[in-house]
Amino acid sequence: MGGCNVVGRVLGSLGQGPEIRTACKAAGFGTEARHRLQPRASSKRSTPLENQPFRGLLQPENLSREQLVDLLRASVVDQKGKPGELTLLSVLPELSQSLGLGERELQVVRASGKETSGLVLLSSCPQTASRLQKFFTYSRRAQKPIATYWAVTDGIPVPSEGKIQAALKRECIDGLDLLTPQVVPVKPPSRKDILEGVKRTLSHYRVVATGSGCALVQLQPLTVFPSQLQVHMVLQLCPVLGDHRYSARVSTVLGQRFLLPAESTKPQRQVLDEALLRRLHLTPSQAAQLPLHLHLHCLHLPGARDTPVELLAPLPPYFSRTLQYLGLQQ
């Protein structure tokens, strides 16, 4: 991609004409943009540092629209959101203006999920954005991973490396908000199921480190589906730490884990055993606010002469602290 620029710490300091811009966001909200750079602390804190159990986690309700643009990141609580909400898409016009892009508008090329931390890829060039989307589509069809995630799981996947295949669909469960359907497995899917929104999904995983009954897992999705990685890890009986939506599907009796029926299991705050809470230095009430430990760490983009460009996002401070407490070495 000729003329492609990757932003550093302060997007607004760049000149005219960048085609590609990357950002790194903490779970739930955007943080600074960086490429192989270490995170820095915010100059404004709403509470003392010692009272912040999850450093690096920003809350959208604590920022104004102007502060959001000043941070040069958007709320990734939801890319689209509801009318009037402060979201990634809602501030792109102002972000374009603050970067001096003139009539050119930024568009989202790639972004991690609602609660996931990591890279956000923006483009001010429609041709470049289209080329990247075609590259992503080609890579998926060729089963070449272009995104790598890090996850901390409650439990250790067995075997330590493999692939997870599952047919998934979005389904509204009784008593839940109809705007937030759940993702449930379907097996075996029929042709009718496929026509009705069931999708065959595939992810590769590899356990990188283990400790305290938890694991640091590398995940590479080869398909795209909402909450795919979270549901895949639940199917391995190892929910992602901080998964307050799907972790309730994993239950334990006499030390043995098993899956509860997805169709009848409602989301609830993840419950961690006392030993793990002690290792994490968390109270039960703090654990109920534990952010999802799923991080879009790396994206591979097409480069000159078929040499891929690798974009990396450092881990949020709370994620790194969890690795330290659990003795998980990358």
C-alpha positions as CSV (number, residue, x, y, z in Angstrom):
1,M,0.0,0.0,0.0
2,G,1.9,2.9,-1.3
3,G,1.8,6.0,0.9
4,C,0.5,4.0,3.9
5,N,1.2,5.6,7.2
6,V,0.8,4.1,10.6
7,V,0.0,6.5,13.4
8,G,2.1,6.9,16.5
9,R,1.1,8.1,19.9
10,V,-0.7,11.3,18.7
11,L,-2.7,11.0,15.5
12,G,-3.2,14.8,15.3
13,S,0.5,15.4,14.9
14,L,0.6,13.8,11.5
15,G,0.3,15.8,8.3
16,Q,-2.1,15.5,5.4
17,G,-2.7,12.4,3.4
18,P,-2.4,9.3,5.5
19,E,-4.3,6.4,4.0
20,I,-4.2,4.0,6.9
21,R,-4.5,4.8,10.6
22,T,-4.3,2.3,13.4
23,A,-5.5,2.7,17.0
24,C,-5.2,0.5,20.0
25,K,-8.2,0.4,22.4
26,A,-8.7,-1.0,25.8
27,A,-11.7,-3.2,26.3
28,G,-14.9,-1.1,26.3
29,F,-13.3,2.1,25.1
30,G,-10.5,3.5,22.9
31,T,-7.1,4.5,24.1
32,E,-4.1,6.0,22.4
33,A,-2.9,4.8,19.0
34,R,0.4,3.1,19.0
35,H,2.5,0.8,16.8
36,R,5.0,-1.3,18.8
37,L,4.9,1.4,21.5
38,Q,4.3,1.0,25.2
39,P,1.2,2.4,26.8
40,R,1.4,5.6,28.8
41,A,-0.8,6.7,31.6
42,S,-3.6,9.2,31.2
43,S,-3.1,12.6,32.7
44,K,-6.6,12.7,34.0
45,R,-7.8,10.2,36.6
46,S,-11.3,10.1,38.0
47,T,-10.2,8.0,41.0
48,P,-6.9,7.4,42.8
49,L,-4.6,4.8,41.1
50,E,-4.8,2.4,44.1
51,N,-8.6,2.3,43.7
52,Q,-8.5,1.3,40.1
53,P,-8.4,-2.5,39.8
54,F,-8.4,-2.5,36.0
55,R,-5.8,0.1,34.8
56,G,-6.2,1.1,31.2
57,L,-10.0,0.4,31.1
58,L,-11.8,3.6,30.1
59,Q,-15.5,4.2,30.6
60,P,-17.5,6.0,27.9
61,E,-19.8,7.7,30.4
62,N,-16.7,9.5,31.9
63,L,-15.8,11.3,28.7
64,S,-17.4,14.1,26.7
65,R,-17.6,14.1,22.9
66,E,-14.8,16.6,22.7
67,Q,-12.6,14.5,25.0
68,L,-13.3,11.5,22.8
69,V,-12.1,13.2,19.7
70,D,-9.1,14.6,21.7
71,L,-8.1,11.1,22.6
72,L,-8.4,10.3,18.9
73,R,-10.3,7.1,19.6
74,A,-13.9,6.3,19.8
75,S,-16.1,4.4,22.1
76,V,-16.0,0.8,20.8
77,V,-18.7,-0.2,23.3
78,D,-20.6,-0.6,20.0
79,Q,-19.5,0.5,16.6
80,K,-22.9,1.6,15.5
81,G,-24.9,1.7,18.7
82,K,-28.3,3.3,19.2
83,P,-29.3,6.7,18.0
84,G,-27.7,9.4,20.1
85,E,-25.1,7.1,21.6
86,L,-21.4,8.0,21.7
87,T,-19.9,5.4,19.4
88,L,-17.0,4.8,17.1
89,L,-19.0,5.7,13.9
90,S,-20.6,8.7,15.5
91,V,-17.4,10.6,16.0
92,L,-15.6,9.7,12.7
93,P,-16.6,12.9,11.0
94,E,-15.1,15.0,13.9
95,L,-12.0,12.8,14.0
96,S,-11.5,13.4,10.3
97,Q,-11.8,17.1,10.8
98,S,-9.3,17.1,13.7
99,L,-6.8,15.3,11.5
100,G,-7.2,17.8,8.7
101,L,-8.5,15.3,6.2
102,G,-10.7,17.9,4.5
103,E,-13.5,16.2,2.5
104,R,-12.1,12.8,3.0
105,E,-13.9,10.8,5.7
106,L,-12.4,8.0,7.8
107,Q,-14.0,4.7,7.7
108,V,-13.6,1.5,9.8
109,V,-11.6,-1.1,8.0
110,R,-11.2,-3.5,10.9
111,A,-12.1,-3.3,14.5
112,S,-12.3,-5.8,17.3
113,G,-15.5,-6.7,19.1
114,K,-17.6,-4.7,21.5
115,E,-15.7,-5.7,24.7
116,T,-12.4,-6.7,23.1
117,S,-9.2,-4.7,23.4
118,G,-6.7,-4.2,20.6
119,L,-6.3,-2.8,17.2
120,V,-8.7,-0.5,15.3
121,L,-7.8,0.1,11.6
122,L,-9.2,3.2,10.0
123,S,-8.7,4.5,6.4
124,S,-9.3,7.8,4.7
125,C,-8.9,6.3,1.2
126,P,-12.0,4.3,-0.1
127,Q,-9.8,2.5,-2.6
128,T,-7.4,1.3,0.1
129,A,-10.2,0.3,2.3
130,S,-11.8,-1.7,-0.5
131,R,-8.5,-3.4,-1.3
132,L,-8.0,-4.4,2.3
133,Q,-11.5,-5.8,2.6
134,K,-10.9,-7.9,-0.5
135,F,-7.6,-9.1,1.0
136,F,-9.4,-10.1,4.2
137,T,-12.1,-11.9,2.2
138,Y,-9.4,-13.7,0.1
139,S,-7.5,-14.7,3.2
140,R,-10.5,-16.2,4.9
141,R,-11.4,-18.2,1.8
142,A,-7.9,-19.5,1.6
143,Q,-8.0,-20.2,5.3
144,K,-5.0,-17.9,6.0
145,P,-5.3,-16.2,9.4
146,I,-4.9,-12.4,9.2
147,A,-5.8,-11.7,12.9
148,T,-4.2,-13.0,16.0
149,Y,-5.8,-12.6,19.4
150,W,-4.5,-13.2,22.9
151,A,-6.9,-14.5,25.5
152,V,-6.6,-15.5,29.2
153,T,-8.8,-18.4,30.0
154,D,-10.3,-19.8,33.2
155,G,-9.1,-23.4,32.6
156,I,-6.5,-24.9,30.4
157,P,-7.5,-26.2,26.9
158,V,-6.8,-29.8,26.1
159,P,-5.1,-30.6,23.8
160,S,-2.8,-27.6,23.9
161,E,-3.1,-26.9,20.3
162,G,-5.8,-27.5,17.7
163,K,-8.8,-26.1,15.8
164,I,-12.3,-25.5,17.0
165,Q,-15.2,-26.0,14.5
166,A,-18.8,-25.2,15.4
167,A,-22.0,-24.1,13.6
168,L,-23.3,-21.0,15.3
169,K,-26.4,-18.9,15.1
170,R,-27.7,-15.8,16.9
171,E,-30.8,-16.5,18.9
172,C,-33.0,-14.5,21.3
173,I,-33.4,-16.3,24.6
174,D,-36.6,-15.8,26.7
175,G,-36.3,-12.9,29.1
176,L,-33.4,-11.2,27.4
177,D,-33.3,-7.9,25.5
178,L,-34.2,-8.7,21.9
179,L,-31.5,-6.3,20.8
180,T,-28.8,-8.5,22.3
181,P,-29.3,-12.0,20.9
182,Q,-27.0,-14.8,22.1
183,V,-24.8,-16.9,20.0
184,V,-25.6,-20.6,20.4
185,P,-24.0,-23.7,18.8
186,V,-26.0,-25.8,16.3
187,K,-25.2,-29.4,15.4
188,P,-25.4,-30.8,12.9
189,P,-26.6,-27.9,10.8
190,S,-29.0,-28.6,7.9
191,R,-29.3,-26.8,4.7
192,K,-32.3,-25.1,6.1
193,D,-30.2,-24.0,9.1
194,I,-27.6,-22.4,6.9
195,L,-30.3,-20.5,5.1
196,E,-31.7,-19.3,8.4
197,G,-28.5,-17.7,9.6
198,V,-26.4,-20.6,10.9
199,K,-22.8,-20.3,10.0
200,R,-20.0,-22.8,10.2
201,T,-17.1,-21.2,12.1
202,L,-13.5,-22.2,12.6
203,S,-10.7,-21.0,14.9
204,H,-7.1,-22.2,15.5
205,Y,-5.8,-22.0,19.0
206,R,-2.5,-22.6,20.8
207,V,-1.8,-22.6,24.5
208,V,1.2,-20.3,25.1
209,A,1.6,-20.5,28.9
210,T,-0.2,-22.0,31.9
211,G,-0.4,-21.1,35.5
212,S,-2.9,-21.1,38.5
213,G,-5.3,-23.2,36.5
214,C,-5.5,-20.6,33.7
215,A,-3.9,-20.3,30.3
216,L,-2.6,-17.6,27.9
217,V,-4.0,-18.7,24.6
218,Q,-3.3,-17.5,21.0
219,L,-6.4,-17.5,18.9
220,Q,-6.7,-17.1,15.1
221,P,-10.2,-17.0,13.7
222,L,-10.6,-18.2,10.1
223,T,-14.2,-17.1,10.0
224,V,-16.1,-14.0,11.2
225,F,-19.1,-14.3,13.5
226,P,-20.2,-12.3,16.5
227,S,-18.6,-13.6,19.8
228,Q,-17.0,-16.4,17.9
229,L,-13.9,-16.7,20.0
230,Q,-15.7,-16.4,23.3
231,V,-18.1,-19.2,22.3
232,H,-15.3,-21.4,20.9
233,M,-13.5,-21.2,24.2
234,V,-16.6,-22.0,26.1
235,L,-17.0,-25.1,24.0
236,Q,-13.5,-26.0,25.2
237,L,-14.8,-25.6,28.8
238,C,-12.3,-22.8,29.2
239,P,-14.2,-19.5,29.2
240,V,-12.3,-16.3,28.6
241,L,-11.5,-14.4,31.8
242,G,-14.0,-11.5,32.1
243,D,-16.6,-13.2,29.9
244,H,-19.9,-12.2,31.6
245,R,-22.0,-13.3,28.7
246,Y,-21.2,-16.9,27.9
247,S,-19.1,-18.2,30.8
248,A,-22.3,-19.3,32.7
249,R,-22.7,-22.1,30.2
250,V,-19.7,-23.9,31.8
251,S,-20.6,-25.6,35.1
252,T,-18.6,-27.8,37.5
253,V,-19.7,-30.8,39.6
254,L,-17.2,-32.7,41.7
255,G,-14.3,-30.9,40.0
256,Q,-15.5,-31.9,36.5
257,R,-16.6,-29.3,34.0
258,F,-19.5,-29.7,31.6
259,L,-21.6,-27.6,29.3
260,L,-25.1,-26.4,30.2
261,P,-27.7,-26.1,27.4
262,A,-27.0,-22.8,25.6
263,E,-30.6,-22.2,24.8
264,S,-31.7,-22.1,28.4
265,T,-28.6,-20.6,30.1
266,K,-28.9,-16.9,30.6
267,P,-25.9,-14.6,30.8
268,Q,-24.6,-13.8,34.3
269,R,-21.5,-12.3,35.9
270,Q,-18.6,-14.7,35.7
271,V,-18.0,-16.6,38.9
272,L,-14.3,-17.3,39.8
273,D,-13.2,-19.6,42.7
274,E,-11.7,-18.1,45.8
275,A,-8.1,-19.3,45.0
276,L,-8.2,-17.5,41.6
277,L,-9.6,-14.4,43.2
278,R,-6.7,-14.3,45.6
279,R,-4.2,-14.7,42.8
280,L,-5.8,-11.9,40.9
281,H,-6.0,-9.7,44.1
282,L,-9.7,-9.1,43.5
283,T,-12.8,-9.0,45.6
284,P,-16.0,-10.7,44.3
285,S,-17.5,-7.3,43.6
286,Q,-14.4,-6.3,41.6
287,A,-14.4,-9.6,39.7
288,A,-18.0,-8.8,38.6
289,Q,-16.5,-5.9,36.7
290,L,-13.5,-7.8,35.3
291,P,-13.0,-6.7,31.7
292,L,-12.9,-9.3,28.9
293,H,-9.3,-10.6,28.5
294,L,-9.5,-10.9,24.8
295,H,-7.1,-8.8,22.8
296,L,-6.6,-8.2,19.1
297,H,-2.9,-8.3,19.1
298,C,-1.8,-8.5,15.5
299,L,-3.1,-7.8,12.0
300,H,-1.4,-8.9,8.8
301,L,-1.9,-6.5,5.8
302,P,-0.7,-6.9,2.2
303,G,2.7,-5.2,1.6
304,A,5.0,-4.5,-1.2
305,R,6.2,-7.6,-3.2
306,D,3.9,-9.9,-1.3
307,T,5.7,-9.1,2.0
308,P,3.0,-8.8,4.7
309,V,2.9,-5.8,6.9
310,E,2.5,-6.7,10.6
311,L,0.6,-4.3,12.9
312,L,0.9,-5.0,16.7
313,A,-1.0,-3.7,19.6
314,P,0.5,-3.8,23.1
315,L,-1.6,-5.3,25.9
316,P,-3.7,-3.1,28.1
317,P,-2.2,-2.6,31.6
318,Y,-4.9,-4.7,33.3
319,F,-4.2,-7.6,30.9
320,S,-0.5,-7.4,31.6
321,R,-1.1,-7.3,35.3
322,T,-3.3,-10.4,35.1
323,L,-0.5,-12.3,33.3
324,Q,1.9,-11.2,36.1
325,Y,-0.4,-12.3,38.9
326,L,-1.0,-15.7,37.2
327,G,2.6,-16.3,36.3
328,L,1.8,-16.5,32.5
329,Q,4.9,-15.7,30.5
330,Q,4.4,-14.9,26.8
